[in-house]
């Protein structure tokens, strides 16, 4: 979670002007809920329904790399929305200096808690992305799942207490997860239920790849363990299905200790970013506090032995 300025809504006039650059004629539009940083607008056009997104936390150069990333995912069969091209070529336009992309709208539902069989399917698809989308692809997007400057400042200045003690001790214990020599693959970086659309009861599409980059696969799996295997507490049963699906899709063996540590690493990052966002903006969706992530990480540590055969 980045602490960029909160998204400003797009007007219907804004949308009509932006869509014209893509050769699309707007019929009607409405803002899409969700997304604390980017502005999303669902637009019905003569050739289908699309989503207009203002990428508030990316520079124009990063937005171009992100568009190239999305296009590569599409071409390699990843479960990602289709990017719409500009009439003049390319993928990115601008609104008030901010980069904008347009993707096809993915119709379906986003359950707050995926059924177990779909947790397995999500793992399978994530494994396939890691296996099939990496070959011959280079991308300049910086890895998101790292302790960047703002995160390091937050960690260093946390008020003394149980949360600060957990964050600092966990960080020192699991920081090694970024130092492995595994090949980097395209990762999603934020595989939580609100970034997954279920179509037709079983088919899944992953939305919001904006935290994606080329990175270590176990970091992506660790984040998915947080997003898909815990709500009020960590579920070993759901984790077994996620990891089994991932292994099936990637055909790669997973190191259980490494994946556990990657999940704890991701938990600290998410908690720090939530803490900073709440401090600066004083609002977070229900269940997304830093304290909730702290609780989930503790539950994961306590229940992880139940995953062992």
C-alpha positions in Angstrom: 0.0 0.0 0.0 1.5 3.3 -1.1 0.7 6.5 0.6 0.1 8.6 -2.6 -2.6 11.2 -2.6 -6.1 9.8 -2.4 -7.8 9.5 -5.8 -9.9 12.3 -7.2 -13.1 11.1 -9.0 -13.3 11.4 -12.7 -16.3 13.2 -14.2 -18.3 11.9 -17.1 -16.9 14.7 -19.2 -13.4 13.7 -18.2 -14.2 10.1 -19.2 -15.6 11.1 -22.6 -12.5 13.1 -23.5 -10.1 10.3 -22.3 -12.1 7.6 -24.1 -12.0 9.5 -27.4 -8.3 9.1 -27.5 -8.9 5.3 -27.5 -11.5 5.5 -30.3 -14.3 4.8 -27.9 -17.6 6.7 -27.6 -19.0 7.1 -24.1 -22.6 6.2 -23.5 -22.7 6.4 -19.7 -20.2 6.1 -16.8 -20.1 5.8 -13.1 -17.2 5.7 -10.5 -16.2 2.3 -9.3 -15.9 1.8 -5.5 -12.7 0.6 -3.9 -9.1 1.7 -4.5 -7.8 4.2 -2.0 -5.2 5.6 -4.3 -6.3 5.3 -7.9 -9.5 6.7 -9.5 -11.5 4.1 -11.4 -14.5 4.7 -13.6 -16.7 2.1 -15.3 -17.7 3.3 -18.8 -20.2 1.8 -21.2 -19.2 2.4 -24.8 -20.5 1.3 -28.2 -17.9 -1.5 -28.3 -18.2 -2.8 -24.7 -17.7 -1.9 -21.1 -14.3 -0.6 -20.0 -12.6 0.7 -16.9 -10.7 4.0 -17.0 -8.0 4.2 -14.4 -5.9 7.2 -13.3 -2.6 5.8 -12.0 -2.1 8.3 -9.1 1.0 6.5 -7.6 2.9 6.0 -10.9 5.0 8.4 -12.9 4.4 8.5 -16.6 7.5 6.4 -17.3 6.4 3.8 -14.7 2.9 3.8 -16.2 4.4 3.0 -19.6 6.3 0.1 -18.1 3.1 -1.0 -16.3 1.2 -1.0 -19.5 3.9 -3.1 -21.1 3.7 -5.5 -18.1 -0.1 -5.8 -18.5 0.2 -6.4 -22.3 2.8 -9.1 -21.7 0.5 -10.8 -19.2 -2.3 -10.8 -21.7 -0.1 -12.2 -24.5 1.1 -15.1 -22.3 -2.5 -16.0 -21.2 -2.3 -14.7 -17.6 -5.7 -14.1 -15.9 -5.5 -10.3 -16.3 -7.8 -7.7 -17.9 -7.3 -6.8 -21.6 -5.6 -3.4 -22.1 -7.1 -1.1 -24.7 -4.8 0.7 -27.2 -4.8 4.4 -28.0 -5.8 5.3 -31.6 -2.4 7.0 -32.1 -0.6 3.9 -30.8 0.6 3.1 -27.3 -1.5 2.5 -24.2 -1.1 5.4 -21.8 -2.7 8.9 -21.9 -2.9 11.6 -19.3 -5.4 13.4 -17.1 -4.3 16.5 -15.3 -0.7 15.3 -15.6 -1.5 11.8 -14.2 -1.1 8.7 -16.4 -4.3 6.9 -17.5 -5.0 3.4 -18.9 -8.1 1.8 -20.1 -8.9 -1.9 -19.7 -11.9 -4.1 -20.5 -14.3 -4.4 -17.6 -14.4 -7.9 -16.1 -17.9 -8.9 -15.2 -18.4 -11.2 -12.3 -18.3 -11.1 -8.5 -15.5 -10.6 -5.9 -16.5 -12.7 -2.8 -15.1 -11.4 0.5 -13.9 -15.0 1.2 -13.2 -17.3 -1.7 -14.5 -20.9 -1.5 -11.8 -23.4 -0.8 -11.9 -24.8 -4.3 -11.3 -21.4 -5.7 -8.4 -20.8 -3.4 -6.9 -23.9 -5.1 -7.7 -22.4 -8.5 -6.1 -19.1 -7.5 -2.9 -20.9 -6.5 -2.9 -22.9 -9.8 -3.3 -19.7 -11.9 -0.6 -17.9 -9.9 1.8 -20.8 -10.4 1.1 -20.8 -14.1 1.8 -17.1 -14.3 5.2 -17.6 -12.6 6.0 -20.5 -14.9 4.8 -19.3 -18.3 5.1 -15.4 -18.2 8.8 -15.1 -17.2 10.6 -16.3 -20.3 12.3 -13.6 -22.4 10.6 -10.7 -20.5 12.4 -7.7 -19.1 10.7 -4.9 -17.2 11.9 -1.8 -15.3 9.1 -1.7 -12.7 10.8 -1.6 -9.2 9.9 -4.5 -6.9 7.0 -3.4 -4.6 7.5 -6.0 -1.9 10.5 -4.3 -0.3 11.2 -2.0 2.6 11.3 1.3 0.7 12.2 4.6 2.3 8.8 5.5 3.7 8.4 2.0 5.1 11.9 2.1 6.8 11.0 5.5 8.3 7.7 4.1 9.6 9.4 1.1 11.1 12.1 3.2 12.8 9.6 5.7 14.3 6.8 3.3 15.5 5.7 4.2 19.1 7.0 1.7 21.6 4.5 -1.2 22.2 3.6 -4.7 21.2 3.0 -3.7 17.5 6.4 -2.0 17.2 8.1 -4.9 19.0 6.5 -7.5 16.6 7.2 -5.5 13.5 10.9 -4.9 14.3 11.7 -8.4 15.6 9.8 -10.1 12.7 11.6 -7.9 10.1 15.0 -8.8 11.4 14.1 -12.5 11.5 12.7 -12.8 8.0 14.5 -10.1 5.9 16.5 -12.9 4.3 13.6 -13.8 2.0 14.7 -11.1 -0.5 18.2 -12.4 -0.8 17.6 -15.6 -2.6 19.0 -16.4 -6.1 15.7 -17.7 -7.6 14.9 -16.4 -11.1 12.5 -13.4 -11.0 9.1 -13.9 -12.5 6.1 -11.6 -13.1 4.3 -11.3 -9.7 0.9 -9.8 -8.8 2.0 -8.6 -5.3 -1.4 -8.0 -3.8 -3.6 -11.2 -4.3 -6.4 -10.4 -1.9 -10.1 -11.3 -2.6 -11.0 -7.8 -3.7 -8.5 -8.2 -6.5 -10.1 -11.4 -7.9 -13.2 -11.6 -10.0 -15.1 -15.0 -10.2 -16.7 -15.5 -13.6 -19.2 -18.3 -14.2 -18.7 -19.9 -10.8 -15.1 -21.1 -11.4 -13.1 -18.9 -13.9 -10.9 -16.4 -12.1 -9.4 -13.1 -13.3 -6.9 -11.2 -11.2 -7.4 -7.5 -11.1 -5.1 -4.6 -10.1 -1.7 -5.7 -11.0 -0.3 -2.3 -10.1 1.9 -3.7 -7.4 3.3 -6.2 -9.9 6.8 -6.4 -11.2 9.5 -9.0 -11.8 10.3 -10.4 -8.4 11.0 -13.6 -6.4 8.1 -16.0 -6.7 8.0 -17.0 -3.0 7.2 -13.3 -2.1 4.1 -13.4 -4.2 3.0 -16.7 -2.7 3.6 -15.3 0.8 1.4 -12.3 0.1 -1.3 -14.6 -1.4 -1.2 -16.7 1.8 -2.2 -13.5 3.8 -4.8 -12.5 1.3 -6.5 -15.8 0.6 -5.9 -17.9 3.7 -6.8 -15.6 6.5 -9.5 -13.3 7.6 -9.9 -13.3 11.4 -7.2 -15.9 11.6 -4.9 -18.0 9.5 -6.5 -21.2 7.9 -4.1 -24.1 7.4 -6.8 -25.9 5.4 -7.0 -23.0 2.9 -3.2 -22.7 2.8 -2.9 -26.4 1.9 -5.2 -25.8 -1.1 -3.4 -22.6 -2.2 0.0 -24.3 -2.0 -1.1 -27.5 -3.7 -2.7 -25.4 -6.5 0.4 -23.3 -6.9 2.7 -26.4 -7.0 0.4 -27.9 -9.7 0.5 -24.7 -11.8 4.2 -23.9 -11.4 5.5 -27.5 -11.4 8.1 -26.2 -8.9 8.7 -27.5 -5.4 8.1 -25.0 -2.6 10.3 -24.5 0.5 7.8 -24.4 3.3 10.0 -22.4 5.7 10.8 -19.9 3.0 7.2 -19.4 2.0 6.2 -19.0 5.7 8.9 -16.4 6.2 7.8 -14.6 3.0 4.3 -14.4 4.4 5.5 -12.9 7.6 7.7 -10.5 5.6 4.7 -9.4 3.6 2.6 -9.0 6.8 5.1 -6.5 8.2 5.2 -4.5 5.0 1.4 -4.4 4.7 1.0 -3.5 8.4 3.5 -0.7 8.1 1.8 0.7 5.0 -1.6 0.5 6.7 -0.2 2.2 9.8 1.2 5.1 7.7 -2.0 5.4 5.6 -4.2 5.6 8.8 -1.8 8.1 10.4 -1.9 10.4 7.3 -5.4 9.9 6.0 -7.3 8.6 9.1 -9.4 6.2 7.1 -9.1 2.5 6.2 -11.8 0.0 5.1 -13.1 -2.3 7.8 -10.8 -5.1 8.7 -7.7 -3.5 7.1 -6.0 -2.0 10.1 -2.3 -2.6 10.9 -3.5 -4.3 14.1 -5.6 -6.8 12.0 -2.5 -7.7 10.0 -0.4 -8.1 13.2 -3.1 -10.5 14.5 -3.1 -12.5 11.2 0.7 -12.8 11.2 0.6 -14.1 14.8 -2.1 -16.6 13.8 0.0 -17.8 10.8 3.0 -18.3 13.0 1.1 -20.3 15.6 -0.8 -22.5 13.1 1.9 -23.1 10.5 3.0 -26.4 12.1 -0.5 -27.7 11.2 0.5 -27.6 7.5 3.2 -30.2 8.0 2.3 -33.8 7.0 
